[in-house]
Amino acid sequence: MLKGEDTFRTECVNSISEDSIVSLLNLYQPLIGGEGVLLYLTLHAEAKHQRSQTTHKHLSRMLNMPLDTIERTRWHLEEFNLMRTFIKEGANHTTYIYHLNTPLPSVDFITNKIFMSQFVSAVGRKDAQEVAARLGNVGISVQGFKEVTKPFRHVEINEENTVEEAVMTRITPQYTFSSDGDINFDYDRFLAGTSRLVFPLELRNEENLALIGRLGTLYGIEPDEMRKLVKRCCELDPPVFHPHRLKDLCSRHEVQTKETKDRYALPPASFLQSYMNGRPLPLSDKKILEYLSVEMHFSNEVINIMMEYILHKSNNRLSPKFVELVAGEWARDGIETREQAIEETHKNTAAPASGRPRKVIDLPDYMKQEHKNEGVDEKLMDELLEWQKKSGQEKGNG
């Protein structure tokens, strides 16, 4: 039994983060009680400034909590792996060492069936589902990985309180996006600070989140700034998301020129902005980049290499028709990586896979007239046709 003269020291390896506090208060608190939260945070504070052993009498006064309550509360913390306790018995008193563990991140807690079973028992299924939906976050795909986790058997699972797999799927968003470089956006940071009044849960489907991530990747928009733009595209009653409004807002967002050792890894808008000699990037150019990213699903690196290639071929002019022609050819050739894109720009004599020369099709008169009506530079169209013919002849002679 714990005595007032018993001493303790506290060890805490990791600092407690904002997400840890959210997890502690929203998920652990129904299991360990308010007293458990208070004891954990107090011991954590002691660990930061403790110079020597402290008596439990002092801790009892700090917490305004009887010694037997401190001991029972400590057991709750141990049960949910928030702390480990080591003792050394002496002639007059016992010395304790408390090792504090960091609370599980919210997403990890929610996907832990044992902890969630206890959580459902404590707060009820309805509240558990609401909390899980509110705190659920973007998951990391484990496709291709083998799970080697050893099962945790300390707490028996109450089958009546187990959250079914289908329910867990509904209340815990599992958004898995391409890992090949198409989308490079910090969803964790974006969703962590986004309330339901800004971006309702009903609107957080894979299509909307993919668009948000792709536009953020394209224009180099940080999660905190993207949150403000998304808010302007949502209606709450009923919940409606306007993707075209978000595209427009993102295209009008100021593009930042960024310094980097790898220019091709830049957001395409920043890459193209570097060619503007300090002037803003035209909206028409942004729409071209949006087409390549959102519609054609090219990665940042491929878009940047394509832009550099087209600017070189067309004397620093960006014609939508020229871009569409090149983009279509690269899509048909299966260009997906930086290496493939670079190779495509250097390809002059390669023949098609079939071994037959590629047929060069001249634009019919009505299409030429259509291009003129659209305001396309006639000289540029002549250069485009000449480039197409030359490319086809070289590939055919290869």
Solvent accessible surface area in square Angstrom, and as a share of the most:
residue,aa,sasa,rsa
1,M,183,0.82
2,L,5,0.02
3,K,111,0.47
4,G,10,0.10
5,E,91,0.41
6,D,4,0.02
7,T,16,0.09
8,F,0,0.00
9,R,107,0.39
10,T,15,0.09
11,E,87,0.39
12,C,23,0.14
13,V,107,0.61
14,N,89,0.46
15,S,79,0.51
16,I,37,0.19
17,S,60,0.38
18,E,142,0.64
19,D,64,0.33
20,S,6,0.04
21,I,70,0.36
22,V,50,0.29
23,S,0,0.00
24,L,0,0.00
25,L,74,0.37
26,N,45,0.23
27,L,1,0.00
28,Y,3,0.01
29,Q,62,0.28
30,P,52,0.33
31,L,25,0.13
32,I,7,0.03
33,G,31,0.29
34,G,46,0.45
35,E,91,0.41
36,G,0,0.00
37,V,11,0.06
38,L,83,0.41
39,L,2,0.01
40,Y,2,0.01
41,L,66,0.33
42,T,20,0.12
43,L,1,0.01
44,H,16,0.07
45,A,56,0.43
46,E,30,0.13
47,A,26,0.20
48,K,95,0.40
49,H,136,0.61
50,Q,25,0.11
51,R,193,0.70
52,S,70,0.45
53,Q,91,0.40
54,T,25,0.15
55,T,51,0.30
56,H,0,0.00
57,K,111,0.47
58,H,60,0.27
59,L,1,0.01
60,S,22,0.14
61,R,161,0.59
62,M,111,0.50
63,L,11,0.06
64,N,140,0.72
65,M,13,0.06
66,P,82,0.51
67,L,45,0.23
68,D,60,0.31
69,T,17,0.10
70,I,4,0.02
71,E,22,0.10
72,R,121,0.44
73,T,5,0.03
74,R,26,0.09
75,W,127,0.45
76,H,80,0.36
77,L,0,0.00
78,E,55,0.25
79,E,56,0.25
80,F,9,0.04
81,N,89,0.45
82,L,1,0.00
83,M,3,0.01
84,R,128,0.47
85,T,36,0.21
86,F,94,0.39
87,I,98,0.50
88,K,156,0.66
89,E,136,0.61
90,G,50,0.48
91,A,110,0.86
92,N,133,0.68
93,H,69,0.31
94,T,25,0.15
95,T,28,0.16
96,Y,17,0.06
97,I,82,0.42
98,Y,4,0.01
99,H,36,0.16
100,L,4,0.02
101,N,32,0.17
102,T,55,0.32
103,P,3,0.02
104,L,58,0.29
105,P,62,0.39
106,S,6,0.04
107,V,35,0.20
108,D,68,0.35
109,F,0,0.00
110,I,0,0.00
111,T,65,0.38
112,N,45,0.23
113,K,103,0.44
114,I,22,0.11
115,F,10,0.04
116,M,2,0.01
117,S,1,0.00
118,Q,42,0.19
119,F,2,0.01
120,V,8,0.05
121,S,62,0.40
122,A,55,0.43
123,V,46,0.27
124,G,32,0.30
125,R,85,0.31
126,K,173,0.73
127,D,77,0.40
128,A,2,0.01
129,Q,50,0.22
130,E,68,0.31
131,V,18,0.10
132,A,0,0.00
133,A,25,0.19
134,R,87,0.32
135,L,26,0.13
136,G,8,0.08
137,N,24,0.12
138,V,21,0.12
139,G,17,0.16
140,I,155,0.78
141,S,46,0.29
142,V,113,0.65
143,Q,164,0.73
144,G,83,0.80
145,F,161,0.67
146,K,175,0.74
147,E,146,0.65
148,V,124,0.71
149,T,102,0.59
150,K,175,0.74
151,P,88,0.56
152,F,90,0.38
153,R,192,0.70
154,H,125,0.56
155,V,19,0.11
156,E,154,0.69
157,I,76,0.38
158,N,69,0.35
159,E,139,0.62
160,E,146,0.66
161,N,32,0.16
162,T,31,0.18
163,V,9,0.05
164,E,93,0.42
165,E,115,0.52
166,A,64,0.49
167,V,13,0.08
168,M,21,0.09
169,T,86,0.50
170,R,167,0.61
171,I,16,0.08
172,T,1,0.01
173,P,30,0.19
174,Q,100,0.44
175,Y,23,0.09
176,T,67,0.39
177,F,40,0.17
178,S,53,0.34
179,S,119,0.77
180,D,102,0.53
181,G,38,0.37
182,D,24,0.12
183,I,24,0.12
184,N,119,0.61
185,F,26,0.11
186,D,68,0.35
187,Y,15,0.06
188,D,73,0.38
189,R,106,0.39
190,F,0,0.00
191,L,13,0.07
192,A,81,0.62
193,G,49,0.47
194,T,10,0.06
195,S,58,0.38
196,R,108,0.39
197,L,137,0.68
198,V,25,0.15
199,F,0,0.00
200,P,10,0.06
201,L,53,0.26
202,E,125,0.56
203,L,16,0.08
204,R,19,0.07
205,N,66,0.34
206,E,91,0.41
207,E,139,0.62
208,N,17,0.09
209,L,0,0.00
210,A,28,0.21
211,L,22,0.11
212,I,0,0.00
213,G,0,0.00
214,R,21,0.08
215,L,0,0.00
216,G,3,0.03
217,T,6,0.03
218,L,1,0.00
219,Y,6,0.02
220,G,17,0.16
221,I,5,0.03
222,E,90,0.40
223,P,5,0.03
224,D,61,0.31
225,E,59,0.27
226,M,0,0.00
227,R,40,0.14
228,K,124,0.53
229,L,12,0.06
230,V,0,0.00
231,K,118,0.50
232,R,147,0.54
233,C,0,0.00
234,C,18,0.11
235,E,75,0.34
236,L,88,0.44
237,D,137,0.71
238,P,91,0.57
239,P,51,0.32
240,V,53,0.30
241,F,20,0.08
242,H,52,0.23
243,P,50,0.32
244,H,139,0.62
245,R,104,0.38
246,L,0,0.00
247,K,31,0.13
248,D,52,0.27
249,L,26,0.13
250,C,0,0.00
251,S,0,0.00
252,R,150,0.55
253,H,45,0.20
254,E,126,0.57
255,V,17,0.10
256,Q,98,0.44
257,T,79,0.46
258,K,72,0.30
259,E,166,0.75
260,T,63,0.37
261,K,213,0.90
262,D,52,0.27
263,R,95,0.35
264,Y,49,0.19
265,A,53,0.41
266,L,12,0.06
267,P,19,0.12
268,P,1,0.00
269,A,0,0.00
270,S,1,0.01
271,F,0,0.00
272,L,4,0.02
273,Q,18,0.08
274,S,53,0.34
275,Y,77,0.29
276,M,44,0.20
277,N,127,0.65
278,G,79,0.76
279,R,154,0.56
280,P,112,0.70
281,L,10,0.05
282,P,55,0.35
283,L,68,0.34
284,S,72,0.46
285,D,21,0.11
286,K,16,0.07
287,K,80,0.34
288,I,13,0.07
289,L,0,0.00
290,E,18,0.08
291,Y,67,0.26
292,L,0,0.00
293,S,6,0.04
294,V,21,0.12
295,E,106,0.48
296,M,55,0.25
297,H,106,0.47
298,F,12,0.05
299,S,12,0.08
300,N,17,0.09
301,E,53,0.24
302,V,0,0.00
303,I,0,0.00
304,N,0,0.00
305,I,6,0.03
306,M,0,0.00
307,M,0,0.00
308,E,54,0.24
309,Y,32,0.12
310,I,0,0.00
311,L,13,0.07
312,H,147,0.66
313,K,88,0.37
314,S,0,0.00
315,N,101,0.52
316,N,115,0.59
317,R,73,0.27
318,L,32,0.16
319,S,8,0.05
320,P,71,0.45
321,K,57,0.24
322,F,5,0.02
323,V,1,0.01
324,E,75,0.34
325,L,53,0.26
326,V,0,0.00
327,A,0,0.00
328,G,14,0.14
329,E,25,0.11
330,W,5,0.02
331,A,47,0.37
332,R,179,0.65
333,D,53,0.27
334,G,37,0.35
335,I,14,0.07
336,E,127,0.57
337,T,61,0.36
338,R,57,0.21
339,E,118,0.53
340,Q,74,0.33
341,A,0,0.00
342,I,62,0.32
343,E,116,0.52
344,E,17,0.08
345,T,31,0.18
346,H,129,0.58
347,K,58,0.24
348,N,87,0.44
349,T,94,0.54
350,A,43,0.34
351,A,47,0.36
352,P,34,0.21
353,A,121,0.94
354,S,71,0.46
355,G,56,0.54
356,R,171,0.62
357,P,93,0.59
358,R,85,0.31
359,K,166,0.70
360,V,48,0.28
361,I,114,0.58
362,D,66,0.34
363,L,38,0.19
364,P,54,0.34
365,D,113,0.59
366,Y,150,0.57
367,M,61,0.27
368,K,67,0.28
369,Q,94,0.42
370,E,74,0.33
371,H,9,0.04
372,K,101,0.43
373,N,114,0.58
374,E,95,0.42
375,G,66,0.64
376,V,23,0.13
377,D,66,0.34
378,E,100,0.45
379,K,134,0.57
380,L,7,0.03
381,M,15,0.07
382,D,84,0.44
383,E,52,0.23
384,L,9,0.04
385,L,21,0.11
386,E,109,0.49
387,W,38,0.13
388,Q,46,0.20
389,K,77,0.32
390,K,117,0.50
391,S,23,0.15
392,G,5,0.05
393,Q,112,0.50
394,E,54,0.24
395,K,9,0.04
396,G,28,0.27
397,N,134,0.69
398,G,63,0.61
